[in-house]
């Protein structure tokens, strides 16, 4: 049993909201549920088109996919979405260069299945906070190689340069993760409009002191805006419950 809440906010600096969130608690195709966060990029209207279209394409492909494996279903859906975004960006000048991050997740028999492209994140929160996904960004790769530490990365001028995106090339490299869930675990999916404004320890504090799942989402967005709100903010929160 899951309790979920999703919301986006334009933030305090942007004129367009290019984040798209999606939450489906009931079965969709052969998945028991589906949750998606996407952060679009591109010129006027192209970024919000990329994120919204990608979410719709994934939903459509999940619904018709005949495979039974959650990972295979997510792989097929994201692969098709990537081709469609790439083709539109390549053939229509108004959409040239557009793309989007995507993190998608589904829960099946107390196992969380996650697919990720880009630097939007999925965290698992209990008494601690653990980032499950790995950022596909230039700075994150430098940290993994030991060239930068976490504090240098946070202030790095190139921290928003991502190394993978939906629509960037004809093929897409997707990361997959499987995580065992316990009752009471909180799953947070979010765009970098949250994580660039609120550090992990503060995210943990807000989640653990909020009264319920909607309160968690609203308090996280309020804090991101309080700290500057430099980007759009998208969050999906999922609470794993007994029964």
SELUMDO-520919 format. One line per field, with one value per residue: x, y, z of N, C-alpha, C in turn. Coordinates in steps of 0.1 Angstrom, whole numbers. Example, Ala and Ser with C-alpha at 12.3 -4.5 7.8 and 13.67 -1.06 7.14 Angstrom:
n_xx <- c(132:128)
n_yy <- c(-57:-22)
n_zz <- c(78:71)
ca_xx <- c(123:137)
ca_yy <- c(-45:-11)
ca_zz <- c(78:71)
c_xx <- c(132:129)
c_yy <- c(-33:0)
c_zz <- c(78:79)
REM end
This chain:
n_xx <- c(8:6:11:9:21:23:39:46:65:70:91:112:126:123:105:90:77:94:94:80:58:45:21:8:-11:-25:-28:-10:-9:13:25:23:20:31:56:69:95:105:128:129:148:159:150:126:96:104:117:97:79:95:98:71:61:77:70:43:47:61:41:22:36:42:17:10:30:39:56:66:85:95:118:124:101:102:126:120:99:112:132:117:105:128:136:115:115:141:139:120:133:154:142:125:129:121:123:149:177:164:157:154:157:150:135:122:99:87:68:68:56:70:94:114:117:138:145:168:179:200:201:181:167:164:156:159:144:146:155:177:190:193:208:197:198:223:239:239:260:285:300:293:306:332:335:331:354:372:383:370:357:327:318:332:319:293:294:304:308:300:280:255:256:247:254:239:208:173:166:189:206:203:202:199:214:205:203:196:180:174:156:150:121:109:81:70:91:102:100:116:114:129:136:165:160:151:173:195:190:183:200:210:208:190:168:162:156:133:115:112:101:76:40:26:25:17:23:51:60:51:65:91:93:86:110:130:123:125:152:161:150:159:153:129:108:103:86:80:65:65:51:58:35:21:4)
n_yy <- c(-12:22:56:87:118:145:174:205:235:268:282:310:325:318:321:302:269:241:216:184:163:131:108:77:57:33:2:1:-9:-36:-29:-22:3:37:62:94:118:147:169:195:208:235:259:286:273:247:231:226:213:190:177:172:158:135:123:116:99:78:69:60:40:22:13:-3:-22:-55:-70:-85:-79:-53:-37:-41:-32:-4:2:-1:18:42:42:44:69:85:83:95:122:129:128:148:170:170:176:198:231:249:233:224:211:205:187:163:154:123:105:75:53:23:3:-30:-57:-49:-41:-17:-4:14:38:59:89:115:143:145:132:103:95:74:74:68:65:77:94:84:87:71:71:80:110:121:140:165:175:157:134:142:143:116:106:116:141:163:175:171:196:214:207:215:243:246:261:248:230:224:212:185:151:131:128:126:126:137:122:96:71:61:59:42:42:16:6:-15:-17:-29:-24:-12:-11:22:35:63:75:98:116:139:171:190:216:214:200:216:238:229:211:176:168:187:182:156:163:179:161:142:157:166:164:147:131:150:173:171:174:200:215:210:223:249:255:253:275:295:295:307:298:293:278:258:236:202:176:142:123:92:71:41:18:-4:-34)
n_zz <- c(0:-9:-1:-17:-31:-54:-68:-85:-88:-100:-90:-80:-99:-126:-157:-170:-163:-165:-154:-151:-134:-124:-113:-106:-89:-93:-112:-143:-175:-173:-150:-114:-106:-113:-113:-121:-127:-145:-159:-180:-208:-229:-255:-256:-246:-255:-236:-216:-232:-239:-214:-206:-229:-228:-204:-210:-232:-220:-202:-221:-235:-214:-208:-230:-232:-234:-218:-187:-168:-146:-150:-177:-189:-182:-195:-222:-225:-219:-239:-263:-259:-259:-286:-299:-289:-297:-325:-331:-321:-340:-364:-363:-362:-340:-318:-316:-300:-277:-246:-219:-184:-168:-142:-133:-116:-100:-78:-66:-49:-25:-35:-50:-82:-103:-128:-145:-161:-164:-141:-123:-92:-71:-39:-10:21:55:87:79:50:17:-14:-42:-70:-95:-103:-136:-146:-154:-132:-112:-122:-120:-92:-86:-98:-81:-85:-76:-44:-24:-14:-31:-55:-51:-54:-79:-111:-134:-126:-135:-160:-178:-185:-197:-214:-222:-255:-264:-281:-307:-293:-259:-228:-200:-164:-140:-110:-81:-51:-19:0:32:55:61:49:30:-3:-22:-51:-73:-89:-98:-90:-64:-51:-55:-40:-14:10:15:43:53:38:48:75:71:59:80:100:91:89:72:40:18:33:35:8:3:22:15:-10:-2:13:-7:-22:-3:1:-22:-47:-74:-96:-114:-94:-88:-73:-63:-38:-21:2:17:30:55:46)
ca_xx <- c(0:14:5:17:18:33:36:57:64:78:103:112:134:120:92:83:79:98:94:68:57:35:19:-3:-10:-32:-21:-9:-3:17:31:13:20:42:59:79:98:113:132:131:157:157:146:112:86:109:120:84:74:103:94:57:59:84:61:31:52:64:28:16:43:40:3:8:41:35:66:63:96:94:129:123:90:107:136:113:92:121:138:108:104:140:136:105:120:153:134:113:143:162:134:117:138:117:126:163:185:156:159:149:160:138:136:109:99:75:69:61:60:80:107:113:125:141:152:173:187:202:205:170:172:155:162:152:145:140:161:188:187:203:205:197:203:236:237:247:264:299:305:292:316:345:334:333:368:381:389:364:349:313:317:336:309:281:296:311:301:294:272:242:259:244:261:229:195:164:165:203:211:193:201:200:220:197:207:185:183:164:158:140:114:103:70:74:101:98:107:115:119:129:145:176:155:151:186:205:186:182:210:204:205:178:157:159:149:119:106:110:93:64:30:21:31:15:31:65:62:49:75:104:92:88:124:137:120:131:167:164:141:165:149:116:110:93:88:70:68:58:53:54:28:17:-9)
ca_yy <- c(0:34:69:95:132:151:188:213:249:275:288:325:332:314:325:290:257:230:203:176:152:121:98:68:47:21:-5:7:-20:-47:-23:-20:18:44:76:100:132:151:183:198:219:239:273:289:262:234:223:221:203:178:169:168:147:123:116:111:88:67:64:53:28:13:8:-13:-31:-69:-76:-86:-74:-39:-31:-42:-22:9:4:0:30:54:42:50:84:92:84:105:135:132:130:161:181:170:179:210:242:254:223:220:211:202:174:163:144:115:94:68:43:15:-5:-43:-66:-43:-38:-4:-4:28:41:72:95:129:146:144:122:95:92:66:81:62:74:84:97:78:89:59:74:86:121:121:154:167:177:144:125:147:138:101:103:121:154:173:169:175:210:220:204:223:257:246:269:239:219:222:205:171:142:122:134:121:134:142:114:86:61:66:50:43:34:9:3:-22:-14:-35:-14:-15:-2:35:41:74:77:112:119:154:178:197:228:212:196:227:248:223:200:163:168:195:174:146:170:184:149:136:166:170:156:137:131:163:183:169:180:215:221:210:234:262:257:256:289:304:296:313:293:297:269:251:225:191:165:131:116:80:64:26:15:-18:-39)
ca_zz <- c(0:-10:0:-26:-34:-63:-71:-91:-85:-109:-83:-79:-109:-140:-163:-174:-155:-174:-147:-151:-124:-128:-102:-109:-78:-97:-122:-156:-182:-164:-137:-104:-104:-120:-108:-130:-126:-156:-159:-194:-211:-243:-256:-253:-247:-259:-224:-210:-242:-238:-202:-207:-239:-224:-194:-217:-240:-211:-198:-232:-238:-203:-209:-241:-232:-230:-210:-173:-160:-145:-156:-192:-193:-181:-205:-235:-226:-220:-252:-273:-256:-263:-300:-304:-286:-306:-339:-331:-320:-352:-376:-361:-356:-327:-308:-317:-288:-265:-240:-205:-175:-163:-132:-132:-105:-98:-66:-69:-39:-16:-42:-58:-94:-107:-141:-144:-171:-161:-127:-113:-83:-63:-25:0:34:67:97:72:36:7:-28:-49:-84:-96:-113:-149:-148:-155:-119:-105:-127:-114:-78:-86:-101:-70:-89:-68:-33:-24:-12:-44:-65:-49:-59:-92:-121:-144:-120:-142:-172:-176:-195:-204:-214:-232:-267:-268:-292:-311:-283:-245:-217:-188:-152:-133:-96:-74:-37:-10:8:44:58:66:40:21:-15:-27:-65:-74:-98:-92:-84:-50:-45:-56:-30:-1:10:19:57:55:32:58:86:67:58:93:109:85:95:63:27:12:40:32:-5:4:30:7:-20:5:17:-19:-26:8:-2:-35:-57:-87:-107:-111:-84:-90:-63:-60:-26:-20:15:18:42:58:40)
c_xx <- c(9:5:14:12:28:29:49:54:74:91:102:119:129:106:84:86:82:99:80:68:45:34:7:-2:-17:-24:-21:-2:0:25:19:11:31:43:70:82:107:115:137:142:156:152:131:102:91:112:107:78:81:99:80:55:65:76:49:35:55:51:22:23:42:26:2:19:36:45:61:73:95:106:128:112:95:117:129:106:101:128:130:106:116:140:127:110:132:148:128:123:152:155:126:126:134:121:140:170:177:160:153:156:148:143:122:110:86:78:61:66:71:94:105:123:126:148:156:181:188:205:193:172:160:163:153:155:139:146:173:182:198:199:207:203:217:234:245:250:280:306:304:302:330:346:337:347:378:387:383:358:335:311:321:325:297:282:302:302:294:285:259:244:257:250:251:216:186:164:179:209:201:192:203:205:212:203:195:190:171:167:147:134:109:91:75:85:95:107:105:122:118:138:155:172:153:165:196:202:185:191:203:200:192:166:152:151:135:110:103:101:79:53:25:28:29:23:46:68:61:60:89:104:93:102:132:135:126:146:171:155:146:160:135:119:99:96:76:74:59:62:49:48:25:5:-12)
c_yy <- c(12:46:79:109:137:165:194:227:256:281:303:332:329:318:313:278:246:217:197:165:143:111:90:56:33:14:2:-3:-31:-42:-21:-5:24:58:81:114:135:166:187:209:222:254:274:278:248:225:218:211:189:170:164:156:134:116:109:98:76:61:55:40:17:6:-3:-23:-45:-76:-76:-80:-59:-31:-30:-33:-8:12:7:14:42:54:48:65:91:93:95:119:139:135:144:172:182:176:193:221:247:245:218:221:208:188:174:152:135:106:88:56:36:6:-18:-52:-61:-41:-26:-6:10:28:55:77:110:131:149:132:114:92:82:71:72:71:82:87:91:81:76:61:80:97:119:135:155:168:164:134:129:142:123:97:108:134:165:167:175:190:218:219:213:237:258:253:260:228:216:215:190:163:132:129:127:131:140:135:103:74:67:55:52:35:28:5:-5:-20:-21:-24:-20:-6:11:42:52:74:91:112:134:159:185:211:227:210:207:238:243:211:187:163:176:188:163:152:174:172:143:144:170:160:145:139:145:174:183:177:195:221:221:221:248:265:260:271:299:306:302:310:296:289:264:239:215:180:155:124:104:74:50:23:0:-21:-34)
c_zz <- c(0:-8:-8:-27:-44:-66:-78:-87:-95:-103:-84:-90:-123:-144:-168:-165:-165:-167:-149:-141:-128:-117:-105:-99:-83:-109:-136:-165:-172:-152:-127:-102:-111:-115:-117:-126:-138:-156:-173:-196:-226:-243:-253:-256:-250:-247:-217:-219:-240:-225:-202:-217:-234:-214:-201:-226:-232:-206:-209:-235:-227:-204:-219:-241:-227:-221:-195:-164:-158:-151:-171:-197:-193:-192:-219:-236:-227:-233:-263:-271:-261:-279:-305:-301:-295:-320:-340:-330:-333:-364:-375:-354:-343:-316:-308:-304:-275:-259:-226:-197:-173:-153:-131:-123:-105:-86:-69:-58:-30:-22:-51:-70:-99:-120:-140:-156:-167:-146:-118:-105:-76:-50:-18:14:45:79:91:58:27:-7:-36:-63:-83:-107:-125:-153:-148:-141:-111:-109:-121:-99:-78:-90:-91:-74:-81:-55:-33:-23:-24:-54:-63:-54:-73:-103:-132:-138:-127:-156:-171:-188:-202:-203:-224:-243:-272:-279:-295:-301:-269:-236:-204:-176:-146:-119:-90:-59:-29:-1:21:47:65:58:32:9:-20:-41:-67:-85:-91:-87:-69:-45:-46:-45:-16:0:16:34:60:49:42:70:83:66:71:103:103:89:85:49:19:19:37:19:-4:12:23:-3:-14:9:5:-23:-15:6:-15:-47:-71:-99:-104:-102:-86:-80:-64:-48:-25:-6:14:31:44:50:27)
REM end
